[in-house]
Amino acid sequence: MTYNSIEVDHLFTFSADLVAPIIIDNGPQGTRAIIGVLNGTFEGPKLRGTVLSQGGEWATMRPDGSGKIDVRLTLKTEDGATILMSYNGIFCPQADGNVSIRTAPLFETGDPRYVWLNSIQAVGIGATVGGFTSISYEAFALK
């Protein structure tokens, strides 16, 4: 697949249910939202599994309504490998009450079946669903 002259491979489709955010208003870096993950799934051509509840997002909301994303999630593949997925990115509010999401995931694992993930720079494109009750996005590996 080629996207505006950038070649990518589809890694997986990701979706997760979210815990209601804890808001820390007017901190020195801005308003923070801490959002936990209840559960989720990911599925792609080379890996699939579940999102464990150990992890979440620490978002910083900006005065213009956009925000910075800082996420750490634990993925468990269907064959038992554990993978840390961390990413930063940007979210922007949409007219329907959801937010669009653009991220740059990185992966860490010691499982020999998935060490190929350790050298990938990925991009994610998606949105929240139902406000901040769930999230869904597509992840792609840059070639």
C-alpha positions as CSV (number, residue, x, y, z in Angstrom):
1,M,0.0,0.0,0.0
2,T,1.3,3.5,-0.8
3,Y,-0.1,6.6,1.0
4,N,1.0,9.9,-0.6
5,S,4.4,8.4,-1.6
6,I,4.9,6.8,1.8
7,E,4.9,3.0,1.6
8,V,3.3,1.2,4.6
9,D,2.2,-2.3,5.5
10,H,-1.0,-2.8,7.5
11,L,0.0,-4.1,11.0
12,F,-3.4,-4.4,12.7
13,T,-6.8,-3.0,13.5
14,F,-7.0,-1.9,17.2
15,S,-10.0,-1.3,19.4
16,A,-10.3,-0.8,23.1
17,D,-12.9,0.1,25.7
18,L,-11.7,3.0,28.0
19,V,-12.2,3.9,31.6
20,A,-13.7,7.3,32.4
21,P,-10.9,9.9,32.4
22,I,-9.4,11.4,35.6
23,I,-9.0,15.1,34.9
24,I,-6.3,17.2,36.5
25,D,-7.3,20.8,35.6
26,N,-4.9,23.7,35.0
27,G,-1.6,22.1,35.8
28,P,1.7,23.7,34.8
29,Q,1.8,21.8,31.5
30,G,-2.0,22.2,30.9
31,T,-5.0,20.1,31.7
32,R,-4.3,16.4,31.9
33,A,-6.5,13.5,31.3
34,I,-5.5,10.1,32.6
35,I,-7.5,7.4,30.8
36,G,-7.3,3.7,31.6
37,V,-8.0,0.8,29.3
38,L,-10.6,-1.8,30.3
39,N,-9.9,-4.3,27.5
40,G,-9.4,-4.5,23.8
41,T,-8.3,-6.4,20.7
42,F,-5.9,-6.1,17.9
43,E,-5.8,-8.1,14.7
44,G,-3.6,-8.0,11.6
45,P,-2.0,-10.3,9.1
46,K,1.0,-11.2,11.3
47,L,-0.3,-10.8,14.9
48,R,-3.5,-10.7,16.9
49,G,-4.6,-10.8,20.4
50,T,-5.9,-8.8,23.4
51,V,-5.1,-5.5,25.0
52,L,-4.4,-6.0,28.8
53,S,-5.8,-3.6,31.3
54,Q,-2.3,-2.7,32.6
55,G,-1.7,0.6,30.7
56,G,-3.4,3.7,29.6
57,E,-3.1,7.2,28.3
58,W,-1.8,10.4,29.8
59,A,-3.1,13.2,27.6
60,T,-2.4,16.9,27.7
61,M,-5.2,19.1,26.5
62,R,-4.1,22.3,24.7
63,P,-5.9,25.7,24.8
64,D,-7.0,25.2,21.1
65,G,-8.8,22.0,22.0
66,S,-6.3,19.6,20.4
67,G,-4.1,17.4,22.6
68,K,-0.9,15.5,23.0
69,I,-1.1,11.7,23.4
70,D,1.2,9.7,25.6
71,V,0.2,6.0,25.8
72,R,1.7,2.8,27.2
73,L,-0.2,-0.4,26.5
74,T,0.4,-4.1,27.1
75,L,-0.5,-6.4,24.2
76,K,-0.9,-10.2,24.6
77,T,-0.8,-12.2,21.4
78,E,-3.1,-15.2,20.9
79,D,0.0,-17.4,21.1
80,G,1.1,-16.0,24.5
81,A,3.7,-13.3,23.6
82,T,3.7,-10.0,25.6
83,I,4.4,-6.8,23.8
84,L,4.7,-3.2,25.1
85,M,3.2,-0.7,22.7
86,S,4.0,2.9,23.4
87,Y,3.1,5.9,21.4
88,N,2.9,9.7,21.2
89,G,0.6,11.6,19.0
90,I,-2.0,14.3,18.5
91,F,-5.8,14.3,18.9
92,C,-8.2,16.8,17.6
93,P,-11.9,17.3,18.4
94,Q,-14.5,16.6,15.8
95,A,-18.0,18.0,15.3
96,D,-19.6,14.7,16.4
97,G,-18.0,14.8,19.9
98,N,-15.3,12.3,19.1
99,V,-11.7,13.0,18.5
100,S,-9.4,12.1,15.5
101,I,-6.2,10.4,16.5
102,R,-2.8,10.4,14.8
103,T,0.0,8.4,16.5
104,A,3.5,7.0,16.1
105,P,3.6,3.5,17.9
106,L,6.8,1.7,18.9
107,F,7.0,-1.8,20.2
108,E,9.2,-3.8,22.6
109,T,9.3,-7.5,23.1
110,G,11.8,-10.2,23.8
111,D,9.7,-13.0,22.3
112,P,11.6,-14.4,19.3
113,R,8.5,-14.7,17.3
114,Y,7.8,-11.0,17.4
115,V,11.3,-9.3,17.7
116,W,10.7,-8.0,14.2
117,L,8.4,-5.5,15.9
118,N,11.3,-3.9,17.8
119,S,12.7,-2.3,14.7
120,I,9.4,-0.9,13.3
121,Q,8.2,2.7,13.3
122,A,4.5,2.6,13.0
123,V,1.8,5.2,12.4
124,G,-1.8,4.9,13.7
125,I,-4.9,6.7,12.3
126,G,-8.2,6.5,14.1
127,A,-10.7,8.1,16.4
128,T,-12.6,7.7,19.7
129,V,-16.1,6.2,19.5
130,G,-18.9,7.5,21.8
131,G,-16.9,10.4,23.1
132,F,-14.2,8.8,25.2
133,T,-15.8,5.4,25.9
134,S,-13.8,3.5,23.3
135,I,-11.1,3.9,20.7
136,S,-10.4,2.4,17.3
137,Y,-7.6,2.8,14.8
138,E,-5.5,1.2,12.1
139,A,-1.8,0.8,12.6
140,F,0.7,0.7,9.7
141,A,4.4,-0.1,9.6
142,L,6.5,2.4,7.6
143,K,8.6,0.6,5.0
